Amino acid sequence: MASIYKPTHACFRLASFRLAIAALLLLVLPALDRASRVAYAEEWPARPVRVIVPYGAGGISDVLARITADRLSKLLGQSFVIETRAGAGGAIGTEYAARSPSDGYTLYFAGGAQFSVLPLMQKLSYDPLKDLAPISMVGLNSMALAVNPDLPVRTTREFIDYVRAHPGKVNYGAGGLGTNSHLVPAAFAARERLDIVVVPYQATPPSILALVTGTIQMFFGNASDILETVRAGKVRLLAFSSEQRLPQFPNVPTVSETVPGFVMTGWNGYFAPTGTPRPIIERLSRALAAVCRDPEVVRVMSELSIEPIGGTPEHLAAAIQQDLPLYRAAVEAAGLRRQ
Protein backbone atom coordinates (compact mmCIF):
# COMPACT_ATOMS: atom_id res chain seq x y z
CA MET A 1 0.00 0.00 0.00
CA ALA A 2 2.92 2.33 0.72
CA SER A 3 4.01 2.12 -2.90
CA ILE A 4 0.58 3.37 -3.92
CA TYR A 5 0.45 6.45 -1.60
CA LYS A 6 4.04 7.73 -1.96
CA PRO A 7 3.70 9.13 -5.46
CA THR A 8 0.33 10.57 -4.52
CA HIS A 9 1.88 12.61 -1.69
CA ALA A 10 4.76 13.67 -3.94
CA CYS A 11 2.35 14.93 -6.57
CA PHE A 12 0.42 16.80 -3.89
CA ARG A 13 3.60 18.46 -2.61
CA LEU A 14 4.61 19.41 -6.19
CA ALA A 15 1.19 20.89 -6.90
CA SER A 16 1.30 22.86 -3.63
CA PHE A 17 4.76 24.14 -4.51
CA ARG A 18 3.55 25.29 -7.94
CA LEU A 19 0.55 27.04 -6.40
CA ALA A 20 2.82 28.80 -3.92
CA ILE A 21 5.12 29.95 -6.74
CA ALA A 22 2.13 31.16 -8.77
CA ALA A 23 0.77 33.08 -5.77
CA LEU A 24 4.18 34.62 -5.17
CA LEU A 25 4.44 35.70 -8.79
CA LEU A 26 0.99 37.30 -8.59
CA LEU A 27 2.29 39.39 -5.71
CA VAL A 28 5.76 40.12 -7.07
CA LEU A 29 5.16 40.73 -10.78
CA PRO A 30 2.88 43.79 -10.36
CA ALA A 31 5.44 45.30 -8.01
CA LEU A 32 8.23 44.58 -10.50
CA ASP A 33 6.10 46.04 -13.30
CA ARG A 34 5.45 49.20 -11.27
CA ALA A 35 9.14 49.47 -10.44
CA SER A 36 10.14 49.10 -14.09
CA ARG A 37 7.58 51.72 -15.14
CA VAL A 38 8.82 54.15 -12.51
CA ALA A 39 12.42 53.54 -13.63
CA TYR A 40 11.38 54.09 -17.26
CA ALA A 41 9.64 57.34 -16.32
CA GLU A 42 12.71 58.55 -14.45
CA GLU A 43 14.85 57.92 -17.54
CA TRP A 44 12.22 59.49 -19.80
CA PRO A 45 12.66 61.59 -21.86
CA ALA A 46 15.85 60.21 -23.36
CA ARG A 47 15.23 61.82 -26.76
CA PRO A 48 13.11 64.66 -28.21
CA VAL A 49 9.35 64.52 -27.70
CA ARG A 50 6.86 65.46 -30.43
CA VAL A 51 3.75 67.47 -29.56
CA ILE A 52 1.02 67.10 -32.18
CA VAL A 53 -1.24 70.14 -32.64
CA PRO A 54 -4.21 69.39 -34.94
CA TYR A 55 -4.65 73.00 -36.08
CA GLY A 56 -2.76 75.41 -38.31
CA ALA A 57 0.13 77.51 -37.08
CA GLY A 58 -0.61 80.85 -35.44
CA GLY A 59 -3.87 80.01 -33.65
CA ILE A 60 -4.29 80.15 -29.90
CA SER A 61 -3.70 76.39 -29.52
CA ASP A 62 -0.44 76.64 -31.47
CA VAL A 63 0.67 79.65 -29.42
CA LEU A 64 -0.05 77.95 -26.08
CA ALA A 65 1.56 74.71 -27.24
CA ARG A 66 4.78 76.51 -28.15
CA ILE A 67 4.90 78.49 -24.91
CA THR A 68 4.43 75.40 -22.76
CA ALA A 69 6.62 73.11 -24.88
CA ASP A 70 9.50 75.58 -24.53
CA ARG A 71 9.18 75.46 -20.73
CA LEU A 72 8.89 71.66 -20.72
CA SER A 73 12.13 71.46 -22.72
CA LYS A 74 13.92 73.45 -20.03
CA LEU A 75 12.35 71.53 -17.14
CA LEU A 76 12.85 68.01 -18.51
CA GLY A 77 16.09 68.41 -20.43
CA GLN A 78 14.90 67.32 -23.88
CA SER A 79 13.36 69.19 -26.79
CA PHE A 80 9.57 69.22 -27.01
CA VAL A 81 8.96 69.85 -30.71
CA ILE A 82 5.64 71.20 -31.99
CA GLU A 83 4.28 69.43 -35.08
CA THR A 84 1.14 70.92 -36.63
CA ARG A 85 -1.09 68.49 -38.55
CA ALA A 86 -4.14 70.50 -39.54
CA GLY A 87 -7.13 69.40 -41.57
CA ALA A 88 -10.65 67.94 -41.34
CA GLY A 89 -11.50 70.13 -38.35
CA GLY A 90 -8.60 68.67 -36.38
CA ALA A 91 -9.39 65.01 -37.14
CA ILE A 92 -6.20 64.40 -39.14
CA GLY A 93 -3.84 65.43 -36.37
CA THR A 94 -5.98 63.83 -33.67
CA GLU A 95 -6.06 60.46 -35.42
CA TYR A 96 -2.31 60.62 -35.97
CA ALA A 97 -1.71 61.24 -32.26
CA ALA A 98 -4.20 58.57 -31.20
CA ARG A 99 -2.48 55.98 -33.42
CA SER A 100 1.05 56.89 -32.30
CA PRO A 101 3.14 54.62 -30.03
CA SER A 102 2.26 54.98 -26.35
CA ASP A 103 5.87 55.39 -25.26
CA GLY A 104 5.79 59.01 -24.06
CA TYR A 105 7.52 60.40 -27.14
CA THR A 106 4.36 61.58 -28.89
CA LEU A 107 2.02 63.95 -27.06
CA TYR A 108 -1.11 65.76 -28.20
CA PHE A 109 -2.20 69.33 -27.51
CA ALA A 110 -5.67 70.52 -28.42
CA GLY A 111 -8.91 72.09 -27.28
CA GLY A 112 -12.10 70.55 -25.99
CA ALA A 113 -13.86 70.58 -29.36
CA GLN A 114 -11.91 67.51 -30.43
CA PHE A 115 -13.67 65.54 -27.68
CA SER A 116 -17.10 67.15 -27.38
CA VAL A 117 -17.85 68.60 -30.83
CA LEU A 118 -16.03 66.84 -33.67
CA PRO A 119 -17.37 63.33 -32.87
CA LEU A 120 -20.91 64.74 -33.24
CA MET A 121 -20.15 66.30 -36.63
CA GLN A 122 -17.99 63.65 -38.30
CA LYS A 123 -17.77 59.89 -38.43
CA LEU A 124 -14.32 59.22 -36.98
CA SER A 125 -12.10 56.17 -37.27
CA TYR A 126 -10.95 56.67 -33.68
CA ASP A 127 -12.54 57.47 -30.34
CA PRO A 128 -10.80 60.43 -28.67
CA LEU A 129 -12.31 59.54 -25.29
CA LYS A 130 -10.81 56.04 -25.44
CA ASP A 131 -7.68 56.54 -27.54
CA LEU A 132 -6.20 59.58 -25.78
CA ALA A 133 -5.27 59.79 -22.10
CA PRO A 134 -5.64 63.16 -20.31
CA ILE A 135 -2.49 64.71 -18.81
CA SER A 136 -3.24 68.29 -17.84
CA MET A 137 -5.44 71.24 -18.74
CA VAL A 138 -3.15 74.18 -19.50
CA GLY A 139 -5.43 77.16 -19.95
CA LEU A 140 -9.08 78.17 -19.69
CA ASN A 141 -10.30 80.61 -22.32
CA SER A 142 -13.38 82.77 -21.85
CA MET A 143 -15.63 83.78 -24.74
CA ALA A 144 -16.12 87.44 -25.56
CA LEU A 145 -19.36 88.95 -26.83
CA ALA A 146 -18.43 91.93 -29.01
CA VAL A 147 -20.35 94.08 -31.48
CA ASN A 148 -19.64 96.61 -34.18
CA PRO A 149 -19.61 100.11 -32.60
CA ASP A 150 -22.39 101.27 -34.94
CA LEU A 151 -24.82 98.84 -33.34
CA PRO A 152 -26.81 100.94 -30.81
CA VAL A 153 -26.25 98.65 -27.82
CA ARG A 154 -23.89 98.79 -24.86
CA THR A 155 -25.04 95.90 -22.68
CA THR A 156 -26.06 92.29 -23.13
CA ARG A 157 -29.66 93.18 -22.24
CA GLU A 158 -29.74 95.95 -24.84
CA PHE A 159 -28.30 93.54 -27.41
CA ILE A 160 -30.97 90.91 -26.70
CA ASP A 161 -33.73 93.52 -26.91
CA TYR A 162 -32.31 94.92 -30.18
CA VAL A 163 -32.16 91.47 -31.83
CA ARG A 164 -35.72 90.71 -30.76
CA ALA A 165 -36.84 93.98 -32.30
CA HIS A 166 -34.89 93.23 -35.52
CA PRO A 167 -35.22 89.48 -36.14
CA GLY A 168 -32.94 88.12 -38.84
CA LYS A 169 -31.11 91.46 -39.21
CA VAL A 170 -28.06 90.77 -37.01
CA ASN A 171 -25.27 88.68 -38.51
CA TYR A 172 -22.48 87.02 -36.58
CA GLY A 173 -19.18 85.73 -37.89
CA ALA A 174 -17.96 82.19 -37.40
CA GLY A 175 -14.31 81.38 -38.00
CA GLY A 176 -15.32 77.99 -39.39
CA LEU A 177 -18.31 75.73 -38.88
CA GLY A 178 -18.26 74.01 -35.51
CA THR A 179 -15.78 76.43 -33.95
CA ASN A 180 -16.46 78.25 -30.69
CA SER A 181 -17.40 81.39 -32.62
CA HIS A 182 -20.14 79.35 -34.30
CA LEU A 183 -21.40 77.19 -31.45
CA VAL A 184 -21.37 79.70 -28.58
CA PRO A 185 -23.61 82.27 -30.33
CA ALA A 186 -25.83 79.43 -31.60
CA ALA A 187 -26.28 78.20 -28.03
CA PHE A 188 -26.85 81.78 -26.84
CA ALA A 189 -29.46 82.39 -29.55
CA ALA A 190 -31.24 79.13 -28.72
CA ARG A 191 -31.29 79.96 -25.03
CA GLU A 192 -32.77 83.42 -25.61
CA ARG A 193 -34.79 82.48 -28.72
CA LEU A 194 -33.02 85.02 -30.88
CA ASP A 195 -33.09 85.11 -34.67
CA ILE A 196 -29.49 85.83 -35.68
CA VAL A 197 -27.72 84.76 -38.87
CA VAL A 198 -24.36 83.00 -39.07
CA VAL A 199 -21.85 84.13 -41.69
CA PRO A 200 -19.11 81.46 -41.95
CA TYR A 201 -15.51 82.36 -42.74
CA GLN A 202 -12.48 80.19 -43.42
CA ALA A 203 -10.75 81.43 -40.27
CA THR A 204 -11.26 83.79 -37.33
CA PRO A 205 -9.23 86.84 -38.50
CA PRO A 206 -11.46 87.50 -41.55
CA SER A 207 -14.55 87.32 -39.35
CA ILE A 208 -13.08 89.89 -36.96
CA LEU A 209 -12.18 92.15 -39.88
CA ALA A 210 -15.80 91.83 -41.05
CA LEU A 211 -16.93 92.90 -37.58
CA VAL A 212 -14.69 95.97 -37.71
CA THR A 213 -15.95 96.99 -41.16
CA GLY A 214 -19.59 96.37 -40.25
CA THR A 215 -20.16 93.50 -42.68
CA ILE A 216 -21.30 91.55 -39.61
CA GLN A 217 -22.58 93.00 -36.36
CA MET A 218 -21.55 90.44 -33.73
CA PHE A 219 -18.68 88.15 -32.69
CA PHE A 220 -19.03 85.71 -29.81
CA GLY A 221 -15.94 83.53 -29.58
CA ASN A 222 -12.54 83.08 -27.96
CA ALA A 223 -11.64 86.22 -26.03
CA SER A 224 -7.98 85.76 -26.97
CA ASP A 225 -8.91 86.15 -30.65
CA ILE A 226 -10.49 89.58 -30.35
CA LEU A 227 -8.95 91.39 -27.38
CA GLU A 228 -6.33 93.18 -29.48
CA THR A 229 -9.14 94.61 -31.60
CA VAL A 230 -11.06 95.55 -28.45
CA ARG A 231 -8.04 97.35 -27.00
CA ALA A 232 -7.61 99.23 -30.27
CA GLY A 233 -11.16 100.56 -29.84
CA LYS A 234 -12.35 99.07 -33.13
CA VAL A 235 -15.17 96.99 -31.64
CA ARG A 236 -17.35 97.23 -28.52
CA LEU A 237 -16.99 94.56 -25.85
CA LEU A 238 -20.25 93.75 -24.08
CA ALA A 239 -19.53 90.77 -21.87
CA PHE A 240 -17.56 87.59 -21.21
CA SER A 241 -19.08 84.13 -20.95
CA SER A 242 -16.91 83.08 -18.01
CA GLU A 243 -18.41 82.15 -14.65
CA GLN A 244 -16.90 85.23 -13.00
CA ARG A 245 -15.59 88.57 -14.24
CA LEU A 246 -12.05 88.53 -15.57
CA PRO A 247 -9.44 90.26 -13.37
CA GLN A 248 -8.09 92.02 -16.47
CA PHE A 249 -11.53 93.53 -17.20
CA PRO A 250 -13.23 94.05 -13.82
CA ASN A 251 -15.77 96.47 -15.28
CA VAL A 252 -16.93 94.11 -18.03
CA PRO A 253 -19.84 91.95 -16.84
CA THR A 254 -20.40 88.29 -17.50
CA VAL A 255 -23.20 87.12 -19.78
CA SER A 256 -24.64 85.16 -16.86
CA GLU A 257 -25.30 88.41 -14.99
CA THR A 258 -28.00 88.99 -17.60
CA VAL A 259 -28.73 85.42 -18.71
CA PRO A 260 -28.47 83.34 -15.53
CA GLY A 261 -26.50 80.14 -15.91
CA PHE A 262 -25.11 80.88 -19.37
CA VAL A 263 -21.43 79.98 -18.98
CA MET A 264 -19.34 78.69 -21.88
CA THR A 265 -15.57 78.50 -21.88
CA GLY A 266 -12.91 76.81 -23.95
CA TRP A 267 -9.75 75.08 -22.85
CA ASN A 268 -6.54 73.58 -24.17
CA GLY A 269 -4.68 70.66 -22.68
CA TYR A 270 -2.11 67.92 -23.09
CA PHE A 271 -2.88 64.27 -23.83
CA ALA A 272 -0.96 61.12 -24.68
CA PRO A 273 -1.91 57.99 -26.60
CA THR A 274 -3.80 55.62 -24.31
CA GLY A 275 -1.41 53.10 -22.79
CA THR A 276 1.35 55.62 -22.13
CA PRO A 277 2.92 54.59 -18.79
CA ARG A 278 1.13 56.24 -15.88
CA PRO A 279 4.37 57.45 -14.24
CA ILE A 280 5.17 59.43 -17.42
CA ILE A 281 1.70 60.99 -17.43
CA GLU A 282 2.05 61.91 -13.76
CA ARG A 283 5.52 63.36 -14.29
CA LEU A 284 4.23 65.46 -17.19
CA SER A 285 1.25 66.61 -15.14
CA ARG A 286 3.55 67.81 -12.35
CA ALA A 287 5.83 69.53 -14.87
CA LEU A 288 2.90 71.30 -16.53
CA ALA A 289 1.65 72.47 -13.13
CA ALA A 290 5.05 74.09 -12.64
CA VAL A 291 4.93 75.58 -16.15
CA CYS A 292 1.54 77.16 -15.44
CA ARG A 293 2.97 78.80 -12.31
CA ASP A 294 5.90 80.28 -14.26
CA PRO A 295 5.55 84.10 -13.97
CA GLU A 296 6.30 84.67 -17.65
CA VAL A 297 3.76 82.07 -18.74
CA VAL A 298 1.17 83.59 -16.38
CA ARG A 299 1.90 87.03 -17.82
CA VAL A 300 1.53 85.93 -21.44
CA MET A 301 -1.67 84.01 -20.74
CA SER A 302 -3.07 86.92 -18.76
CA GLU A 303 -2.54 89.25 -21.73
CA LEU A 304 -4.63 86.81 -23.77
CA SER A 305 -7.26 86.64 -20.97
CA ILE A 306 -6.48 82.96 -20.50
CA GLU A 307 -6.46 81.51 -17.00
CA PRO A 308 -3.46 79.20 -16.38
CA ILE A 309 -4.60 75.88 -14.90
CA GLY A 310 -1.97 73.12 -14.76
CA GLY A 311 -4.47 70.60 -13.42
CA THR A 312 -4.33 66.84 -12.89
CA PRO A 313 -5.34 64.14 -15.40
CA GLU A 314 -8.50 63.59 -13.37
CA HIS A 315 -9.39 67.28 -13.52
CA LEU A 316 -9.05 67.28 -17.31
CA ALA A 317 -11.09 64.09 -17.66
CA ALA A 318 -13.87 65.64 -15.55
CA ALA A 319 -13.85 68.80 -17.70
CA ILE A 320 -14.38 66.71 -20.83
CA GLN A 321 -17.37 64.95 -19.27
CA GLN A 322 -18.82 68.28 -18.18
CA ASP A 323 -18.49 69.65 -21.72
CA LEU A 324 -20.26 66.78 -23.47
CA PRO A 325 -23.94 67.71 -22.80
CA LEU A 326 -23.25 71.45 -23.10
CA TYR A 327 -21.70 71.23 -26.54
CA ARG A 328 -24.08 68.52 -27.72
CA ALA A 329 -26.86 71.06 -27.21
CA ALA A 330 -24.80 73.74 -29.01
CA VAL A 331 -24.14 71.47 -32.00
CA GLU A 332 -27.83 70.67 -32.23
CA ALA A 333 -28.74 74.37 -31.97
CA ALA A 334 -26.35 75.11 -34.84
CA GLY A 335 -27.84 72.27 -36.91
CA LEU A 336 -24.49 70.55 -37.31
CA ARG A 337 -25.10 67.11 -35.82
CA ARG A 338 -24.48 64.37 -38.39
CA GLN A 339 -27.39 62.07 -39.16
C-alpha positions as CSV (number, residue, x, y, z in Angstrom):
1,M,0.0,0.0,0.0
2,A,2.9,2.3,0.7
3,S,4.0,2.1,-2.9
4,I,0.6,3.4,-3.9
5,Y,0.4,6.5,-1.6
6,K,4.0,7.7,-2.0
7,P,3.7,9.1,-5.5
8,T,0.3,10.6,-4.5
9,H,1.9,12.6,-1.7
10,A,4.8,13.7,-3.9
11,C,2.3,14.9,-6.6
12,F,0.4,16.8,-3.9
13,R,3.6,18.5,-2.6
14,L,4.6,19.4,-6.2
15,A,1.2,20.9,-6.9
16,S,1.3,22.9,-3.6
17,F,4.8,24.1,-4.5
18,R,3.6,25.3,-7.9
19,L,0.6,27.0,-6.4
20,A,2.8,28.8,-3.9
21,I,5.1,29.9,-6.7
22,A,2.1,31.2,-8.8
23,A,0.8,33.1,-5.8
24,L,4.2,34.6,-5.2
25,L,4.4,35.7,-8.8
26,L,1.0,37.3,-8.6
27,L,2.3,39.4,-5.7
28,V,5.8,40.1,-7.1
29,L,5.2,40.7,-10.8
30,P,2.9,43.8,-10.4
31,A,5.4,45.3,-8.0
32,L,8.2,44.6,-10.5
33,D,6.1,46.0,-13.3
34,R,5.5,49.2,-11.3
35,A,9.1,49.5,-10.4
36,S,10.1,49.1,-14.1
37,R,7.6,51.7,-15.1
38,V,8.8,54.1,-12.5
39,A,12.4,53.5,-13.6
40,Y,11.4,54.1,-17.3
41,A,9.6,57.3,-16.3
42,E,12.7,58.6,-14.4
43,E,14.8,57.9,-17.5
44,W,12.2,59.5,-19.8
45,P,12.7,61.6,-21.9
46,A,15.9,60.2,-23.4
47,R,15.2,61.8,-26.8
48,P,13.1,64.7,-28.2
49,V,9.3,64.5,-27.7
50,R,6.9,65.5,-30.4
51,V,3.8,67.5,-29.6
52,I,1.0,67.1,-32.2
53,V,-1.2,70.1,-32.6
54,P,-4.2,69.4,-34.9
55,Y,-4.6,73.0,-36.1
56,G,-2.8,75.4,-38.3
57,A,0.1,77.5,-37.1
58,G,-0.6,80.8,-35.4
59,G,-3.9,80.0,-33.6
60,I,-4.3,80.1,-29.9
61,S,-3.7,76.4,-29.5
62,D,-0.4,76.6,-31.5
63,V,0.7,79.6,-29.4
64,L,0.0,77.9,-26.1
65,A,1.6,74.7,-27.2
66,R,4.8,76.5,-28.2
67,I,4.9,78.5,-24.9
68,T,4.4,75.4,-22.8
69,A,6.6,73.1,-24.9
70,D,9.5,75.6,-24.5
71,R,9.2,75.5,-20.7
72,L,8.9,71.7,-20.7
73,S,12.1,71.5,-22.7
74,K,13.9,73.5,-20.0
75,L,12.4,71.5,-17.1
76,L,12.8,68.0,-18.5
77,G,16.1,68.4,-20.4
78,Q,14.9,67.3,-23.9
79,S,13.4,69.2,-26.8
80,F,9.6,69.2,-27.0
81,V,9.0,69.9,-30.7
82,I,5.6,71.2,-32.0
83,E,4.3,69.4,-35.1
84,T,1.1,70.9,-36.6
85,R,-1.1,68.5,-38.5
86,A,-4.1,70.5,-39.5
87,G,-7.1,69.4,-41.6
88,A,-10.6,67.9,-41.3
89,G,-11.5,70.1,-38.4
90,G,-8.6,68.7,-36.4
91,A,-9.4,65.0,-37.1
92,I,-6.2,64.4,-39.1
93,G,-3.8,65.4,-36.4
94,T,-6.0,63.8,-33.7
95,E,-6.1,60.5,-35.4
96,Y,-2.3,60.6,-36.0
97,A,-1.7,61.2,-32.3
98,A,-4.2,58.6,-31.2
99,R,-2.5,56.0,-33.4
100,S,1.1,56.9,-32.3
101,P,3.1,54.6,-30.0
102,S,2.3,55.0,-26.3
103,D,5.9,55.4,-25.3
104,G,5.8,59.0,-24.1
105,Y,7.5,60.4,-27.1
106,T,4.4,61.6,-28.9
107,L,2.0,64.0,-27.1
108,Y,-1.1,65.8,-28.2
109,F,-2.2,69.3,-27.5
110,A,-5.7,70.5,-28.4
111,G,-8.9,72.1,-27.3
112,G,-12.1,70.6,-26.0
113,A,-13.9,70.6,-29.4
114,Q,-11.9,67.5,-30.4
115,F,-13.7,65.5,-27.7
116,S,-17.1,67.2,-27.4
117,V,-17.8,68.6,-30.8
118,L,-16.0,66.8,-33.7
119,P,-17.4,63.3,-32.9
120,L,-20.9,64.7,-33.2
121,M,-20.1,66.3,-36.6
122,Q,-18.0,63.7,-38.3
123,K,-17.8,59.9,-38.4
124,L,-14.3,59.2,-37.0
125,S,-12.1,56.2,-37.3
126,Y,-10.9,56.7,-33.7
127,D,-12.5,57.5,-30.3
128,P,-10.8,60.4,-28.7
129,L,-12.3,59.5,-25.3
130,K,-10.8,56.0,-25.4
131,D,-7.7,56.5,-27.5
132,L,-6.2,59.6,-25.8
133,A,-5.3,59.8,-22.1
134,P,-5.6,63.2,-20.3
135,I,-2.5,64.7,-18.8
136,S,-3.2,68.3,-17.8
137,M,-5.4,71.2,-18.7
138,V,-3.2,74.2,-19.5
139,G,-5.4,77.2,-20.0
140,L,-9.1,78.2,-19.7
141,N,-10.3,80.6,-22.3
142,S,-13.4,82.8,-21.9
143,M,-15.6,83.8,-24.7
144,A,-16.1,87.4,-25.6
145,L,-19.4,89.0,-26.8
146,A,-18.4,91.9,-29.0
147,V,-20.3,94.1,-31.5
148,N,-19.6,96.6,-34.2
149,P,-19.6,100.1,-32.6
150,D,-22.4,101.3,-34.9
151,L,-24.8,98.8,-33.3
152,P,-26.8,100.9,-30.8
153,V,-26.2,98.7,-27.8
154,R,-23.9,98.8,-24.9
155,T,-25.0,95.9,-22.7
156,T,-26.1,92.3,-23.1
157,R,-29.7,93.2,-22.2
158,E,-29.7,95.9,-24.8
159,F,-28.3,93.5,-27.4
160,I,-31.0,90.9,-26.7
161,D,-33.7,93.5,-26.9
162,Y,-32.3,94.9,-30.2
163,V,-32.2,91.5,-31.8
164,R,-35.7,90.7,-30.8
165,A,-36.8,94.0,-32.3
166,H,-34.9,93.2,-35.5
167,P,-35.2,89.5,-36.1
168,G,-32.9,88.1,-38.8
169,K,-31.1,91.5,-39.2
170,V,-28.1,90.8,-37.0
171,N,-25.3,88.7,-38.5
172,Y,-22.5,87.0,-36.6
173,G,-19.2,85.7,-37.9
174,A,-18.0,82.2,-37.4
175,G,-14.3,81.4,-38.0
176,G,-15.3,78.0,-39.4
177,L,-18.3,75.7,-38.9
178,G,-18.3,74.0,-35.5
179,T,-15.8,76.4,-34.0
180,N,-16.5,78.2,-30.7
181,S,-17.4,81.4,-32.6
182,H,-20.1,79.4,-34.3
183,L,-21.4,77.2,-31.4
184,V,-21.4,79.7,-28.6
185,P,-23.6,82.3,-30.3
186,A,-25.8,79.4,-31.6
187,A,-26.3,78.2,-28.0
188,F,-26.9,81.8,-26.8
189,A,-29.5,82.4,-29.5
190,A,-31.2,79.1,-28.7
191,R,-31.3,80.0,-25.0
192,E,-32.8,83.4,-25.6
193,R,-34.8,82.5,-28.7
194,L,-33.0,85.0,-30.9
195,D,-33.1,85.1,-34.7
196,I,-29.5,85.8,-35.7
197,V,-27.7,84.8,-38.9
198,V,-24.4,83.0,-39.1
199,V,-21.8,84.1,-41.7
200,P,-19.1,81.5,-41.9
201,Y,-15.5,82.4,-42.7
202,Q,-12.5,80.2,-43.4
203,A,-10.7,81.4,-40.3
204,T,-11.3,83.8,-37.3
205,P,-9.2,86.8,-38.5
206,P,-11.5,87.5,-41.6
207,S,-14.6,87.3,-39.4
208,I,-13.1,89.9,-37.0
209,L,-12.2,92.2,-39.9
210,A,-15.8,91.8,-41.0
211,L,-16.9,92.9,-37.6
212,V,-14.7,96.0,-37.7
213,T,-16.0,97.0,-41.2
214,G,-19.6,96.4,-40.3
215,T,-20.2,93.5,-42.7
216,I,-21.3,91.5,-39.6
217,Q,-22.6,93.0,-36.4
218,M,-21.5,90.4,-33.7
219,F,-18.7,88.2,-32.7
220,F,-19.0,85.7,-29.8
221,G,-15.9,83.5,-29.6
222,N,-12.5,83.1,-28.0
223,A,-11.6,86.2,-26.0
224,S,-8.0,85.8,-27.0
225,D,-8.9,86.2,-30.7
226,I,-10.5,89.6,-30.4
227,L,-8.9,91.4,-27.4
228,E,-6.3,93.2,-29.5
229,T,-9.1,94.6,-31.6
230,V,-11.1,95.5,-28.5
231,R,-8.0,97.3,-27.0
232,A,-7.6,99.2,-30.3
233,G,-11.2,100.6,-29.8
234,K,-12.4,99.1,-33.1
235,V,-15.2,97.0,-31.6
236,R,-17.4,97.2,-28.5
237,L,-17.0,94.6,-25.8
238,L,-20.3,93.7,-24.1
239,A,-19.5,90.8,-21.9
240,F,-17.6,87.6,-21.2
241,S,-19.1,84.1,-21.0
242,S,-16.9,83.1,-18.0
243,E,-18.4,82.1,-14.6
244,Q,-16.9,85.2,-13.0
245,R,-15.6,88.6,-14.2
246,L,-12.1,88.5,-15.6
247,P,-9.4,90.3,-13.4
248,Q,-8.1,92.0,-16.5
249,F,-11.5,93.5,-17.2
250,P,-13.2,94.0,-13.8
251,N,-15.8,96.5,-15.3
252,V,-16.9,94.1,-18.0
253,P,-19.8,91.9,-16.8
254,T,-20.4,88.3,-17.5
255,V,-23.2,87.1,-19.8
256,S,-24.6,85.2,-16.9
257,E,-25.3,88.4,-15.0
258,T,-28.0,89.0,-17.6
259,V,-28.7,85.4,-18.7
260,P,-28.5,83.3,-15.5
261,G,-26.5,80.1,-15.9
262,F,-25.1,80.9,-19.4
263,V,-21.4,80.0,-19.0
264,M,-19.3,78.7,-21.9
265,T,-15.6,78.5,-21.9
266,G,-12.9,76.8,-24.0
267,W,-9.7,75.1,-22.8
268,N,-6.5,73.6,-24.2
269,G,-4.7,70.7,-22.7
270,Y,-2.1,67.9,-23.1
271,F,-2.9,64.3,-23.8
272,A,-1.0,61.1,-24.7
273,P,-1.9,58.0,-26.6
274,T,-3.8,55.6,-24.3
275,G,-1.4,53.1,-22.8
276,T,1.3,55.6,-22.1
277,P,2.9,54.6,-18.8
278,R,1.1,56.2,-15.9
279,P,4.4,57.4,-14.2
280,I,5.2,59.4,-17.4
281,I,1.7,61.0,-17.4
282,E,2.1,61.9,-13.8
283,R,5.5,63.4,-14.3
284,L,4.2,65.5,-17.2
285,S,1.3,66.6,-15.1
286,R,3.6,67.8,-12.4
287,A,5.8,69.5,-14.9
288,L,2.9,71.3,-16.5
289,A,1.6,72.5,-13.1
290,A,5.1,74.1,-12.6
291,V,4.9,75.6,-16.1
292,C,1.5,77.2,-15.4
293,R,3.0,78.8,-12.3
294,D,5.9,80.3,-14.3
295,P,5.5,84.1,-14.0
296,E,6.3,84.7,-17.6
297,V,3.8,82.1,-18.7
298,V,1.2,83.6,-16.4
299,R,1.9,87.0,-17.8
300,V,1.5,85.9,-21.4
301,M,-1.7,84.0,-20.7
302,S,-3.1,86.9,-18.8
303,E,-2.5,89.2,-21.7
304,L,-4.6,86.8,-23.8
305,S,-7.3,86.6,-21.0
306,I,-6.5,83.0,-20.5
307,E,-6.5,81.5,-17.0
308,P,-3.5,79.2,-16.4
309,I,-4.6,75.9,-14.9
310,G,-2.0,73.1,-14.8
311,G,-4.5,70.6,-13.4
312,T,-4.3,66.8,-12.9
313,P,-5.3,64.1,-15.4
314,E,-8.5,63.6,-13.4
315,H,-9.4,67.3,-13.5
316,L,-9.1,67.3,-17.3
317,A,-11.1,64.1,-17.7
318,A,-13.9,65.6,-15.6
319,A,-13.8,68.8,-17.7
320,I,-14.4,66.7,-20.8
321,Q,-17.4,64.9,-19.3
322,Q,-18.8,68.3,-18.2
323,D,-18.5,69.7,-21.7
324,L,-20.3,66.8,-23.5
325,P,-23.9,67.7,-22.8
326,L,-23.3,71.4,-23.1
327,Y,-21.7,71.2,-26.5
328,R,-24.1,68.5,-27.7
329,A,-26.9,71.1,-27.2
330,A,-24.8,73.7,-29.0
331,V,-24.1,71.5,-32.0
332,E,-27.8,70.7,-32.2
333,A,-28.7,74.4,-32.0
334,A,-26.3,75.1,-34.8
335,G,-27.8,72.3,-36.9
336,L,-24.5,70.5,-37.3
337,R,-25.1,67.1,-35.8
338,R,-24.5,64.4,-38.4
339,Q,-27.4,62.1,-39.2
